[in-house]
Amino acid sequence: MKKIYPLPIIGLMFFVLAQGAITSAHQISNLEAQQQHGNSNEFDFSALHVGDTVAGMKVVSIQPAIESLPLSKDNFQVQFQGKAIISGKYHYQDTAAFGPYLWVDQLTPGSEEKLPKLRGEGSTSFCFSNMDDAQQIFGPVGSEGKTKVQISDYTYVHASAEVCNTAKLVSVLSKN
């Protein structure tokens, strides 16, 4: 026996299927764009959406980096949710512009690939968002060396000002 569906149910089924197709098409498009450039940690700002995953981290917000300026390809910050273990060189310096300043750069190749970055951008560096905790561990001022850390809550910042990507220091696995 053939089932006959009322017209509103057919319309609802089509709507649900179309929504799934649109979402899948967006996810496939973003994945293809990442794979085309051979680096799944790179993203295209114009194709990035909340909920996307880059380098294993989920996009939780996209907003202007400088609040007084509109969100644009030249002024944005992307907050990611997820954890990564990163190795690189730490520097704890007292700077005239920022005061005591602690950052990690010169990431190892395996670490560089674990952090999201704008397509075509060079090497990655970051500061700790929980700077007081990090300064106690990496101090005194003037210290530098190699480290392996676990981070979370990475924020990629892109603006026409002196800005720093940030990450929450979860734990220090090694420091020398």
Secondary structure, DSSP 8 states (H G I E B T S, - for coil): ------HHHHHHHHHHHHHHHHHHHHHHHHHHHHHHTT-TTEE-GGG--TT-EETTEEEEEEE-SSTTS--BTTBEEEEEE-EEEEEEEEEEEEETTTEEEEEEES--HHHHTTS-EETT-----EEESSHHHHHHHH-STT-EEEEEEEEEEEEEEE-SSS---EEEEEEEEEE-
